[in-house]
Structures are given as structure tokens and as C-alpha cells.
């Protein structure tokens, strides 16, 4: 760029730094949101990937009873192996038994200790053999007696626990108090890829896992000197046959690392989708503020054109300003991204997803990407402003006030048409995904992603068309203003219709904010209403006993089955049922060579006698006997199964043959979403199946609370409260968006406030002249408020159109009854009132400034 224009740019920064500060803050806020989202995504990926820490670090070969699930390297084997079968074999230098049981750890105050990232809390035996022991004592000593445990460092930090403290451990069949004897690390890490570990004496773990004496789920082996792991694995696999699975410890470690990395990438993808909202909002807000900034300097830019500056030079001047602003905002945004990421991590940890064990990321990706994205966002946002600046004619320098020239309609209509065609294409892709992909979380995620991007394009398209709506709407508001305020209303109507782009800039920011809030509110209310409605339809029991702790997904954690016995004899109780759940895999009747995704489904267990007293399942499944299973109609249809057919499933206890006794459906998806069996059958599938809740018919909350008063970490909930608590695992993805949408909303409102403020500064001469000809301060403030009323009406209407349209598209493309575009009438009033309050609050200070502009200041204003 030539030296004169560089001097002009420097002067612009020196004289107009207050104006540039608003744009700078808007850019800084958007980049901070991008940087914070990326920081959280990277830390989540590292935490979920666990790290490379593994409890098998010193083992060479693993002998696992029965078979293992090839799709889940963290799942325990479904058989048993005796330690003495392999400990004395040639080539074995050391051997220890291993077993895992999922437990819930809570502090003495009943607050659950959330496992690291997406992992679980597992009870495992302490390894006393120094050759195989992977646990390094950081404090205390090894557990030696029943009731003593050692915990990993992450649990100590997350639960604020120290050696000698007591914590509550909820086992599958009982809840007990244990004392912390030691705190350990694994390969220098505070957790392993599987999650958190609670280490107890081997006999304690055997009893908890329901294992006979001498038997284990797995045996860890250390090879003798000169014997390779592959050789020992081959010999043991040949000698022990198909009753066991023999693998090298290295292959298991690699499989766990790959699975954890994939899970981390999935989490990062979800966060990346939310971060895309931040990028879009940032681009939107910065583009608005830059456009207002350029319009505010129309006369100066026209003077530059008059003295010989070319459109290209003026455009480069604007882009240079955007580059400097983007660079400063990028540095500040990256710095602000670290505390913002900490806040996001805290919010997610409250919801059961704790990644605080990971360290802040300061690598090239964490620091450079937000800077590059910030520069690109500011340059892209300034592109339209630079184009407009270059097209300012020299005649504009002669105008006393800034008046927008009449622009051609067809470029806006053409641009909006192209944008809407892109949105329709994304909706068509969402419909294709629904038709071609099987039901599940992957399909829902893909559909939601397409609809999200389609909604972003729709917002952009409406923002392009907004100036066309200002005239008719401004006329309506002006007529109302004339009736209410007389001449002041007429002047407000004139200012609104004379500068539609100025009004549309603020309305676009408000539209974005209303669209964000409306979409989230509509989806949340629809989902919660449907859960409440379906839960009341299915749950006949009046109360449920659940744990106060929560799983990583946010639902109530499993509780001990011994709770049921405590409430059975409570006064007024007529029926109790323990609701258990486990996951099994359907074994194909005819194995094929072609690789196919194994079909895993959840099996719920409940006492069949009097089941209809506590659960009213659709289709009225028959009373099931041992060895029978009832499948949901969706599973029956998807897998092509028939009533009376025998199926083979593989669970925690190995393979089991079950007979399909009937079909049903659970519209709530909370109690028996996919399959139902009797308790005896559940024991054949998984003797330690998780007990989700004890459903109770009859009795009073006070009587039930007294019955379980001696059990730590449990609570009594009524029907609606339990449905709300149980549905939290299914609405976790929705709740995860709250923080991102909230920050994006603040950014959008800041953009609107900035635009309104800058538009008032832009009209300094105009307001001063109004004061000079006799307009009072009250009348000038009234003009600004009537303009704000136009912003409220336009932004609220367009925002509601986007919000309701997004929910309707999600309903049509997903086919879910949980996404119904049927909002209550009062929501419209609440959103309109909120938009009015936000707009009036952001316009109050500019209105005061407009009314206090001195005549002399107006005379010398640009």
C-alpha cells in the first residue's frame, strides 16, 4: 500500500480508536469463544484418550476367560479362568489374577466422584507381585484388609480425598464404607484409559465380582527370560483351547489406546460442531460492526475518492484496518480462551463429563489455529465493508448527513436465493441420511449437523433480505409512533426508512440472538415435555429409589440391590421392583466372513409378578419366565426377528440362548427401551447387572425416606422427578450446548449494542441539528427508542421464524416424537419481552448520548 494511505490508516486509528474499540471487542469476543472451544476440545480429546497409561504396562500376556468383545477393549471377558491353570506353566515367570467390577465412589457427603472423562470407576485387585504391579504409591500404603482401598490420583483430586479419609463405595449388590489406605499413579498419570481405579485386596474383589475361590476373569502373565510374549501366547492358546482368549498385553494396550483416541475424536467432533456456531456468530457480529464502521466514515472515504484514491486503495485500507484489528483481537482472544475453557470444563464437569485432569494445551494447534481463524474471520467480515467503501462516490463528501444511496434489489435477491438453495440442499442431505442410515446416535448426530448448518445459512439469507423488511415494518411502527408521539413518531419513521441498512444491522444481530435462544428453548421444552408425558404413561409406580450420584452421562448412578429389601416392608408399600440393566451382543445365527458391525442392545430386568403395577409398557408383554426375552418392536423390525424364535446373546456371563416370548414398546425410552427379561434370566446374562432404581408402588415419601435412611447416597423421588433424572443421560448432548449458546448469545447481544451505539455516533450531526431547531432531549430519546422498537419487532419475528423452522426441520428429518413444533403460546411473549428488554437496555445509553449532543459538536462532526 502507498505511503499516503498508510498515514491515513494510522490517523484513522489514532482519531477513531473509540469507534474501533467496539469492533475490536466484538472480534476479540468471537475469537475467545473459538479459542476456548478449541482448548476444551483438545483437553477433552487428551482426557478421553487417557492417556497411554495402562494397568497392563508390566504384563506380557493376558489369559482371559471365555471370549471378549472385539469392539470394546475395556469390556471384561465373559468367562472364568483359574490362576493355577497357567501360573505353573513353562515360560511363565509371574502370574496374578484380575477382575473388574463397575462401582460408584462417593464422598462422605454423598457427592459422587466423577470418573476421568468418559471413563468408569472400576474396582480391581491390588497387585502385590512387584514384577507385574503397575501402581506406584504416591501416598500411604497398599490395601491389606477388607474395607481398605487405594485410589488413583485423579479420584483423590476430584473428590478432595486423602489417605485416611472414608468414602462410600456402591457395589452391584451392596453399599459400604471404605477407608483410603493409599493413593497411586499409573505411569505417572492420575487415571488410565478405562477411567478411575479403586484397588482393594484380591479377596474383596473376588466377592464383589461373584467369582469362586481361585477363579478370575483374567490372568496377567510375565514371561520368563528368553521367552517372547508371542511365543507364550501361541503355546497357551494351543494348550487351553477355545475356553479362553489369549492375547499379548501390548495388543490390548494398543486396542485401548485406539478406542480411547477414537472416542476423544468423537467428543472433539461434537465440540467442533458447537465451535462452528461460535465462528458463525463471530463472523456475523464482526461483519455487522465493520459495515457500520465503514458507513459511519462515508464522507471521509468519499473525500479520499475525490482527491484521487482508487476503489482498490480504499478497499485495501479497510482490509488493513481489519488485519490490524484481527491481529490484536486474535492475541487477546487466545489469552481469554484459557479462562473461558476452564469455565466450560467446570460446566461440563457438573454434568458428569470431567476433563479437568488434562493440562492446558499450549501447542501449535491450540495457539495458532484461533489466531488464523480470527484473522480469516475479520478479513471475511470486512470483505463486504471493503467493497462498499470502494464504491463510495465523491459526491457523498458534499452531503451534510449520511444518507444511504438507493441500491439495486436484484443482487440481494440473487445472493439470498443462492444461500437458501444451499440451506435446502443441506436439508435434503439430512432426509437422505434418515432414509439410508439405521436409527441410532450416529444418524441423529448427522441429521442435527446438517440442520444446524442449514439454519446458519437461513439466518444469513434472512440477514441479506432484512433491509427489504425495514421499509414496510418501519412504516407500521412509524404510524403507531405518529399516533402515540405525534411529530416525534413521524421523525422516527423518516429516520428508519431513510437508512434501512443501519436498522437491519441491529435487527440482524437481534435475530441471531432470538434464533439461538428460540431454537434451544423450543427443542429443550419439546424434549422435556415428551419425556414427562411418556414417563407418566409408562411409570405406574409412584416413587423411585435412586442414587444421588450420577453416571458420566448425567443419569442416576447404579445403586446396591440390597436397597429393595429395606423398602419392601415400609408402611403402605404394595409392590417393589428392582430395575436392572446390562448390555449384550446378538450372536448371528449364521456367521459370515463379511465384517459386520455387531448389534449391541440394552436388556432391562424386572420382577415379572406384578410388573404392571409399576410399569405400563405398550403392547402388554407377557409374564416372562427364565430363558425368555421380550424385545421392543423397533428391535424386532430392525433385526427381522419373530415371536417364538431362539436367539443367542453374549453377555458378561458368556453365551446364552433365549426365546423371544413377545414384543412391546417403551415410548419413554427410559425403563425397558430395547429388551426385557426376568431377574433369573438377568443373572444368567450378568450376575452383577447394574441396578438403576427401585420402583415402589404405595407408601409415602416420608416412610420410604426413613426406610433407606441408613443407606448413604440414595434418595426418594416421585414419578416426575425420577423421569427428569433418568432422562438426563439422553438429554446430555442438549445440555452441553447451553454454555456455548449462552456465550454466543452474549456475543450477539454485544454486537447489537455495538451497532446501535455506533449508529447513534454516526448521526451526531443529525441529532445536533434537531436540537438546534428546537427538538427536546425527550423527543430525541423517543426517536431512538422508536427505532429500537423496529429492531425488536423485526429481529424477534425473523428469529422466531428461524427457531420454529429449525425445530420443524428436525422433526421432519428425524421423525422423532420428541421434537414437536408445538410451543406454548406464552413462549412467544417471553421471547418478545426478552428481546424488547435487551434492545431497550442496549439503546438506553445511546439514546441519552443522542439527546445530549451539543450543537457545536454536531457542526464539526463528520
FITI-193147 format. One record per residue (C-alpha): residue in one letter; x, y, z. Coordinates in steps of 0.25 Angstrom, whole numbers, padded with zeros to 4 digits, always signed. Example, Ala and Ser with C-alpha at 12.3 -4.5 7.8 and 13.67 -1.06 7.14 Angstrom:
residues 2
A+0049-0018+0031
S+0055-0004+0029
This chain:
residues 862
X+0000+0000+0000
X+0005+0014-0003
X+0011+0022+0008
X-0001+0033+0008
X-0011+0023+0010
X-0003+0016+0021
X-0002+0030+0028
X-0017+0031+0026
X-0019+0018+0033
X-0010+0022+0045
X-0018+0035+0046
X-0031+0027+0046
X-0026+0018+0057
X-0021+0030+0065
X-0034+0038+0064
X-0045+0027+0064
X-0039+0018+0074
X-0052+0018+0082
X-0060+0014+0069
X-0050+0003+0066
X-0051-0002+0081
X-0065-0007+0079
X-0061-0014+0067
X-0049-0019+0073
X-0057-0025+0085
X-0066-0031+0076
X-0055-0038+0069
X-0048-0042+0082
X-0061-0048+0088
X-0063-0057+0076
X-0048-0061+0075
X-0048-0064+0090
X-0060-0073+0088
X-0053-0080+0077
X-0040-0082+0085
X-0048-0086+0097
X-0056-0097+0089
X-0043-0102+0083
X-0036-0102+0096
X-0047-0110+0102
X-0048-0120+0090
X-0033-0122+0091
X-0033-0125+0106
X-0045-0134+0105
X-0038-0142+0094
X-0026-0143+0103
X-0034-0147+0115
X-0043-0157+0108
X-0031-0163+0101
X-0026-0165+0115
X-0015-0165+0112
X-0005-0176+0109
X-0005-0180+0123
X-0009-0195+0125
X-0010-0205+0136
X-0004-0215+0127
X+0009-0208+0125
X+0017-0219+0132
X+0009-0231+0127
X+0013-0238+0115
X+0002-0248+0112
X-0013-0247+0117
X-0021-0260+0118
X-0036-0256+0119
X-0047-0266+0122
X-0057-0269+0111
X-0058-0259+0100
X-0056-0244+0099
X-0064-0233+0091
X-0055-0229+0080
X-0062-0216+0078
X-0060-0212+0093
X-0045-0214+0098
X-0050-0209+0112
X-0061-0219+0114
X-0058-0231+0123
X-0057-0245+0118
X-0070-0253+0119
X-0063-0266+0125
X-0054-0270+0136
X-0040-0275+0137
X-0033-0282+0149
X-0020-0276+0153
X-0014-0289+0156
X-0017-0293+0141
X-0006-0284+0136
X+0003-0280+0147
X+0012-0292+0147
X+0013-0294+0132
X+0027-0293+0125
X+0031-0279+0121
X+0023-0272+0132
X+0031-0264+0142
X+0020-0258+0149
X+0004-0258+0149
X-0007-0251+0156
X-0022-0251+0155
X-0030-0239+0151
X-0045-0235+0151
X-0053-0223+0149
X-0066-0218+0155
X-0072-0205+0152
X-0075-0197+0164
X-0079-0183+0169
X-0070-0175+0178
X-0076-0164+0186
X-0070-0155+0197
X-0076-0156+0211
X-0085-0144+0208
X-0092-0153+0197
X-0086-0145+0185
X-0081-0155+0174
X-0067-0154+0169
X-0068-0153+0154
X-0058-0162+0147
X-0048-0156+0137
X-0054-0152+0124
X-0063-0163+0118
X-0058-0174+0127
X-0064-0182+0138
X-0059-0185+0152
X-0055-0199+0153
X-0052-0208+0166
X-0039-0216+0163
X-0030-0225+0172
X-0017-0219+0177
X-0005-0226+0170
X+0005-0230+0181
X+0015-0236+0171
X+0026-0226+0168
X+0028-0231+0154
X+0014-0228+0150
X+0010-0217+0159
X+0007-0204+0150
X+0003-0196+0162
X+0012-0186+0169
X+0009-0181+0183
X+0009-0166+0183
X+0004-0166+0198
X+0000-0176+0208
X+0002-0191+0207
X-0005-0203+0199
X-0018-0208+0204
X-0017-0221+0212
X-0030-0223+0219
X-0045-0223+0215
X-0050-0209+0215
X-0037-0203+0211
X-0035-0198+0197
X-0025-0190+0189
X-0030-0180+0179
X-0023-0173+0167
X-0019-0159+0168
X-0030-0153+0159
X-0040-0158+0169
X-0032-0152+0180
X-0032-0139+0174
X-0047-0139+0168
X-0052-0144+0182
X-0043-0136+0191
X-0039-0149+0198
X-0026-0152+0205
X-0020-0164+0212
X-0029-0168+0224
X-0042-0162+0219
X-0054-0170+0217
X-0063-0171+0204
X-0075-0178+0200
X-0074-0190+0190
X-0087-0194+0183
X-0085-0209+0179
X-0095-0216+0170
X-0101-0223+0182
X-0098-0214+0194
X-0093-0200+0198
X-0082-0200+0208
X-0072-0190+0214
X-0057-0192+0211
X-0044-0185+0217
X-0034-0180+0207
X-0020-0186+0210
X-0012-0181+0199
X-0012-0172+0186
X-0006-0177+0174
X-0002-0173+0159
X+0000-0181+0147
X+0012-0178+0138
X+0012-0164+0144
X-0003-0162+0141
X-0015-0160+0150
X-0024-0169+0143
X-0024-0180+0132
X-0031-0181+0119
X-0042-0188+0125
X-0045-0178+0135
X-0042-0177+0150
X-0038-0189+0159
X-0041-0193+0173
X-0031-0204+0177
X-0035-0214+0188
X-0030-0227+0194
X-0032-0239+0184
X-0042-0246+0193
X-0051-0233+0193
X-0051-0232+0178
X-0054-0247+0176
X-0066-0246+0185
X-0071-0233+0178
X-0070-0240+0165
X-0077-0252+0169
X-0065-0261+0166
X-0062-0275+0172
X-0049-0276+0180
X-0037-0277+0171
X-0044-0272+0159
X-0042-0259+0152
X-0047-0252+0139
X-0033-0251+0134
X-0019-0255+0138
X-0007-0246+0136
X+0006-0253+0132
X+0020-0249+0132
X+0029-0257+0122
X+0042-0264+0127
X+0055-0259+0122
X+0057-0263+0107
X+0042-0265+0105
X+0035-0256+0096
X+0021-0251+0098
X+0016-0256+0084
X+0022-0270+0087
X+0016-0271+0101
X+0003-0266+0095
X+0003-0277+0084
X+0006-0288+0093
X-0005-0285+0103
X-0015-0283+0092
X-0012-0297+0087
X-0012-0303+0100
X-0024-0297+0107
X-0033-0297+0094
X-0045-0289+0092
X-0050-0288+0106
X-0041-0276+0108
X-0035-0264+0100
X-0020-0262+0100
X-0015-0248+0095
X-0002-0241+0097
X-0003-0229+0107
X+0003-0220+0096
X-0009-0223+0087
X-0019-0220+0098
X-0012-0207+0101
X-0012-0203+0086
X-0026-0206+0085
X-0030-0198+0097
X-0022-0186+0092
X-0028-0187+0079
X-0042-0188+0084
X-0040-0176+0094
X-0034-0168+0083
X-0046-0170+0074
X-0055-0166+0086
X-0047-0154+0088
X-0048-0150+0073
X-0063-0152+0074
X-0064-0143+0086
X-0055-0133+0079
X-0065-0134+0067
X-0077-0130+0075
X-0069-0119+0082
X-0065-0115+0068
X-0079-0114+0063
X-0082-0105+0075
X-0070-0097+0072
X-0075-0095+0058
X-0086-0087+0064
X-0076-0078+0070
X-0069-0076+0057
X-0082-0073+0050
X-0087-0063+0061
X-0073-0056+0061
X-0073-0055+0046
X-0087-0049+0047
X-0085-0039+0058
X-0071-0034+0053
X-0077-0032+0039
X-0089-0024+0045
X-0079-0015+0053
X-0070-0013+0041
X-0081-0010+0032
X-0086+0001+0042
X-0072+0006+0044
X-0070+0008+0029
X-0084+0014+0027
X-0080+0024+0038
X-0068+0029+0030
X-0075+0030+0017
X-0072+0045+0016
X-0057+0043+0019
X-0056+0031+0009
X-0063+0040-0001
X-0053+0051+0001
X-0042+0041-0002
X-0048+0037-0015
X-0050+0052-0018
X-0035+0054-0017
X-0031+0043-0025
X-0031+0030-0017
X-0035+0018-0025
X-0046+0008-0020
X-0035-0003-0019
X-0027+0006-0010
X-0039+0009-0001
X-0043-0005+0000
X-0028-0009+0003
X-0029+0002+0014
X-0041-0005+0020
X-0035-0019+0019
X-0022-0013+0026
X-0031-0008+0038
X-0037-0022+0038
X-0024-0028+0039
X-0018-0020+0050
X-0031-0022+0058
X-0031-0036+0055
X-0017-0038+0060
X-0019-0030+0073
X-0033-0038+0075
X-0026-0051+0072
X-0015-0049+0082
X-0025-0045+0093
X-0035-0055+0089
X-0025-0067+0090
X-0022-0061+0104
X-0036-0060+0108
X-0039-0074+0103
X-0031-0081+0114
X-0041-0076+0126
X-0052-0078+0116
X-0048-0092+0114
X-0047-0094+0129
X-0061-0089+0131
X-0066-0099+0120
X-0059-0110+0127
X-0065-0107+0140
X-0079-0106+0134
X-0077-0120+0127
X-0072-0126+0140
X-0084-0122+0147
X-0092-0130+0136
X-0083-0143+0138
X-0072-0140+0128
X-0059-0137+0135
X-0047-0134+0127
X-0040-0125+0138
X-0029-0136+0139
X-0023-0131+0126
X-0014-0120+0125
X-0016-0107+0117
X-0011-0109+0103
X-0001-0099+0098
X+0003-0106+0085
X+0003-0100+0071
X-0011-0105+0069
X-0017-0099+0081
X-0010-0085+0079
X-0008-0084+0064
X-0022-0088+0059
X-0030-0078+0067
X-0021-0067+0062
X-0022-0072+0048
X-0037-0074+0049
X-0038-0060+0055
X-0031-0053+0044
X-0039-0060+0034
X-0052-0057+0041
X-0049-0042+0042
X-0044-0042+0027
X-0056-0049+0023
X-0065-0040+0031
X-0058-0028+0025
X-0059-0032+0011
X-0073-0027+0009
X-0070-0014+0016
X-0057-0012+0007
X-0065-0014-0005
X-0075-0004-0001
X-0064+0006+0003
X-0058+0005-0010
X-0071+0008-0017
X-0074+0021-0009
X-0075+0033-0019
X-0068+0046-0017
X-0082+0053-0017
X-0084+0047-0004
X-0074+0057+0002
X-0083+0068-0001
X-0095+0063+0007
X-0098+0069+0021
X-0103+0056+0026
X-0100+0041+0023
X-0111+0036+0015
X-0111+0022+0009
X-0112+0022-0007
X-0123+0014-0013
X-0117+0001-0016
X-0121-0010-0027
X-0130-0021-0022
X-0126-0032-0031
X-0112-0034-0025
X-0118-0036-0011
X-0129-0045-0016
X-0119-0053-0024
X-0110-0055-0012
X-0121-0059-0003
X-0127-0069-0013
X-0113-0076-0014
X-0112-0076+0001
X-0126-0082+0002
X-0123-0092-0009
X-0111-0097+0000
X-0119-0098+0012
X-0130-0106+0004
X-0118-0115-0001
X-0114-0118+0014
X-0128-0121+0018
X-0129-0131+0006
X-0116-0138+0011
X-0122-0139+0025
X-0134-0146+0019
X-0125-0155+0011
X-0117-0159+0024
X-0130-0162+0030
X-0135-0171+0019
X-0121-0178+0017
X-0115-0180+0031
X-0120-0189+0042
X-0126-0182+0054
X-0116-0178+0065
X-0108-0167+0071
X-0099-0166+0058
X-0111-0163+0050
X-0117-0153+0059
X-0103-0146+0060
X-0102-0145+0045
X-0116-0140+0043
X-0114-0130+0054
X-0101-0125+0048
X-0108-0123+0034
X-0120-0116+0040
X-0111-0107+0049
X-0103-0103+0036
X-0116-0101+0029
X-0121-0092+0040
X-0108-0084+0039
X-0110-0082+0024
X-0124-0078+0027
X-0120-0067+0037
X-0110-0062+0027
X-0120-0062+0016
X-0130-0054+0024
X-0120-0044+0028
X-0117-0041+0014
X-0132-0039+0012
X-0134-0031+0025
X-0133-0017+0018
X-0145-0020+0010
X-0153-0023+0022
X-0149-0010+0029
X-0158-0001+0020
X-0171-0007+0022
X-0169-0010+0037
X-0163+0004+0039
X-0176+0010+0033
X-0184+0002+0042
X-0176+0006+0054
X-0176+0020+0049
X-0191+0020+0048
X-0192+0015+0062
X-0182+0025+0067
X-0189+0037+0060
X-0202+0033+0067
X-0195+0032+0080
X-0184+0042+0080
X-0189+0052+0068
X-0177+0059+0061
X-0167+0051+0068
X-0173+0038+0063
X-0172+0044+0049
X-0158+0048+0050
X-0155+0034+0055
X-0162+0028+0043
X-0153+0037+0034
X-0140+0032+0040
X-0144+0018+0040
X-0148+0017+0025
X-0136+0026+0021
X-0126+0017+0026
X-0131+0002+0025
X-0117-0004+0025
X-0114+0003+0038
X-0127-0003+0045
X-0125-0016+0038
X-0111-0018+0044
X-0116-0017+0058
X-0128-0025+0055
X-0119-0036+0049
X-0111-0037+0062
X-0124-0038+0070
X-0130-0048+0060
X-0118-0057+0062
X-0119-0056+0077
X-0134-0059+0077
X-0132-0070+0067
X-0121-0076+0077
X-0130-0075+0089
X-0143-0079+0082
X-0136-0092+0076
X-0130-0096+0089
X-0143-0093+0097
X-0152-0100+0087
X-0144-0113+0086
X-0142-0113+0101
X-0157-0111+0104
X-0161-0121+0094
X-0152-0132+0098
X-0155-0130+0113
X-0170-0129+0111
X-0169-0142+0103
X-0161-0149+0114
X-0170-0144+0124
X-0183-0149+0116
X-0177-0162+0112
X-0171-0165+0126
X-0185-0163+0133
X-0191-0172+0122
X-0181-0183+0125
X-0177-0182+0140
X-0189-0187+0149
X-0180-0187+0162
X-0182-0174+0170
X-0168-0174+0175
X-0154-0178+0171
X-0141-0180+0180
X-0129-0176+0173
X-0114-0172+0175
X-0111-0157+0178
X-0098-0160+0170
X-0098-0159+0154
X-0092-0166+0143
X-0083-0160+0133
X-0095-0157+0124
X-0102-0150+0135
X-0113-0160+0139
X-0114-0166+0153
X-0103-0176+0156
X-0106-0191+0160
X-0109-0194+0174
X-0108-0206+0182
X-0119-0217+0181
X-0120-0218+0196
X-0128-0205+0196
X-0140-0212+0191
X-0141-0221+0203
X-0141-0209+0212
X-0153-0202+0206
X-0161-0215+0204
X-0167-0215+0218
X-0169-0200+0218
X-0183-0195+0223
X-0193-0195+0211
X-0183-0201+0201
X-0191-0211+0192
X-0181-0214+0181
X-0166-0212+0179
X-0157-0216+0167
X-0142-0214+0164
X-0140-0209+0151
X-0126-0215+0145
X-0119-0213+0132
X-0108-0219+0125
X-0103-0219+0110
X-0102-0231+0102
X-0098-0234+0087
X-0106-0242+0078
X-0099-0254+0072
X-0102-0256+0057
X-0109-0270+0055
X-0101-0272+0042
X-0087-0265+0043
X-0082-0259+0031
X-0068-0256+0026
X-0072-0241+0023
X-0069-0232+0034
X-0082-0226+0040
X-0084-0217+0052
X-0088-0225+0064
X-0102-0222+0069
X-0102-0218+0083
X-0114-0215+0091
X-0118-0212+0105
X-0126-0222+0113
X-0135-0218+0125
X-0138-0227+0136
X-0150-0226+0146
X-0159-0235+0154
X-0170-0241+0146
X-0180-0243+0157
X-0188-0230+0158
X-0180-0223+0147
X-0192-0216+0142
X-0193-0210+0156
X-0180-0202+0154
X-0179-0201+0138
X-0189-0200+0127
X-0181-0204+0115
X-0188-0203+0101
X-0192-0216+0095
X-0194-0222+0108
X-0183-0232+0108
X-0185-0246+0114
X-0180-0250+0128
X-0166-0255+0125
X-0160-0268+0130
X-0146-0271+0132
X-0139-0273+0118
X-0149-0264+0111
X-0148-0249+0106
X-0157-0239+0101
X-0152-0229+0090
X-0156-0216+0086
X-0164-0215+0073
X-0153-0206+0067
X-0142-0216+0070
X-0151-0227+0065
X-0153-0220+0052
X-0139-0215+0050
X-0133-0229+0052
X-0144-0237+0045
X-0148-0245+0057
X-0161-0253+0060
X-0168-0257+0073
X-0164-0271+0077
X-0150-0270+0071
X-0138-0274+0079
X-0126-0264+0079
X-0112-0265+0084
X-0107-0253+0092
X-0093-0251+0098
X-0093-0244+0112
X-0084-0243+0124
X-0086-0258+0127
X-0084-0263+0113
X-0093-0268+0102
X-0108-0270+0106
X-0119-0276+0097
X-0132-0268+0099
X-0146-0270+0094
X-0154-0258+0088
X-0167-0258+0096
X-0173-0245+0091
X-0171-0231+0087
X-0175-0217+0093
X-0170-0203+0093
X-0166-0193+0103
X-0170-0179+0098
X-0161-0172+0109
X-0148-0180+0105
X-0145-0180+0120
X-0149-0193+0126
X-0148-0204+0116
X-0144-0198+0103
X-0140-0210+0095
X-0142-0223+0103
X-0148-0228+0116
X-0145-0241+0124
X-0148-0247+0137
X-0138-0246+0149
X-0134-0260+0147
X-0130-0258+0133
X-0123-0246+0136
X-0114-0253+0146
X-0110-0263+0134
X-0107-0251+0126
X-0099-0242+0136
X-0099-0246+0151
X-0095-0232+0154
X-0104-0225+0145
X-0106-0210+0149
X-0118-0207+0158
X-0123-0194+0152
X-0134-0191+0162
X-0144-0198+0172
X-0159-0195+0167
X-0169-0194+0178
X-0184-0195+0178
X-0191-0189+0190
X-0185-0183+0203
X-0181-0169+0206
X-0168-0161+0203
X-0166-0159+0218
X-0168-0174+0220
X-0158-0178+0209
X-0148-0168+0213
X-0148-0174+0227
X-0146-0188+0222
X-0134-0184+0214
X-0128-0174+0224
X-0117-0183+0227
X-0112-0185+0213
X-0103-0174+0209
X-0104-0167+0195
X-0119-0171+0192
X-0131-0162+0191
X-0146-0164+0189
X-0152-0157+0176
X-0167-0156+0171
X-0171-0160+0157
X-0168-0147+0150
X-0155-0145+0158
X-0150-0159+0154
X-0153-0157+0139
X-0146-0144+0139
X-0134-0150+0146
X-0134-0163+0137
X-0135-0155+0124
X-0123-0147+0127
X-0114-0157+0120
X-0122-0155+0108
X-0122-0140+0108
X-0108-0139+0112
X-0104-0134+0097
X-0115-0124+0098
X-0110-0119+0112
X-0096-0118+0106
X-0100-0107+0097
X-0105-0098+0108
X-0091-0091+0111
X-0088-0090+0096
X-0101-0084+0092
X-0101-0075+0105
X-0087-0069+0101
X-0091-0068+0086
X-0104-0060+0091
X-0096-0051+0099
X-0087-0048+0087
X-0099-0046+0078
X-0105-0036+0088
X-0092-0029+0089
X-0091-0028+0074
X-0105-0022+0074
X-0102-0012+0085
X-0089-0008+0078
X-0097-0006+0065
X-0107+0003+0072
X-0097+0011+0079
X-0089+0013+0066
X-0101+0017+0058
X-0104+0028+0069
X-0090+0033+0067
X-0092+0032+0052
X-0103+0042+0053
X-0096+0052+0063
X-0099+0064+0053
X-0113+0060+0051
X-0117+0059+0065
X-0109+0073+0068
X-0117+0079+0057
X-0130+0074+0062
X-0126+0080+0076
X-0123+0093+0069
X-0137+0094+0062
X-0144+0092+0075
X-0145+0077+0078
X-0145+0074+0093
X-0136+0063+0099
X-0148+0055+0102
X-0152+0055+0087
X-0138+0051+0082
X-0138+0040+0092
X-0152+0036+0087
X-0147+0035+0073
X-0136+0025+0077
X-0146+0017+0084
X-0156+0016+0073
X-0144+0012+0064
X-0141+0001+0075
X-0156-0003+0074
X-0154-0006+0059
X-0141-0014+0063
X-0149-0022+0073
X-0161-0025+0064
X-0152-0029+0052
X-0142-0037+0060
X-0152-0044+0068
X-0161-0049+0056
X-0149-0053+0048
X-0142-0060+0060
X-0155-0068+0063
X-0157-0072+0049
X-0143-0078+0049
X-0145-0084+0063
X-0158-0091+0059
X-0153-0095+0046
X-0141-0102+0052
X-0150-0110+0061
X-0159-0113+0050
X-0148-0118+0041
X-0142-0126+0052
X-0156-0133+0054
X-0158-0136+0039
X-0144-0141+0036
X-0142-0149+0049
X-0156-0154+0050
X-0155-0153+0065
X-0167-0150+0074
X-0158-0143+0084
X-0156-0131+0074
X-0170-0126+0072
X-0172-0111+0067
X-0183-0109+0077
X-0178-0098+0086
X-0187-0092+0097
X-0193-0078+0094
X-0186-0071+0105
X-0172-0075+0100
X-0175-0065+0088
X-0178-0054+0098
X-0166-0057+0107
X-0156-0057+0095
X-0162-0044+0090
X-0161-0038+0104
X-0147-0042+0106
X-0143-0037+0092
X-0150-0023+0096
X-0143-0023+0109
X-0129-0026+0103
X-0131-0016+0092
X-0137-0005+0101
X-0125-0007+0110
X-0115-0006+0099
X-0121+0006+0093
X-0123+0014+0107
X-0109+0019+0107
X-0108+0023+0092
X-0122+0030+0094
X-0116+0038+0105
X-0104+0041+0097
X-0112+0045+0085
X-0121+0055+0093
X-0108+0062+0099
X-0101+0065+0086
X-0097+0080+0086
X-0099+0088+0074
X-0085+0092+0073
X-0080+0077+0073
X-0091+0074+0063
X-0086+0085+0054
X-0072+0079+0053
X-0076+0064+0053
X-0072+0056+0041
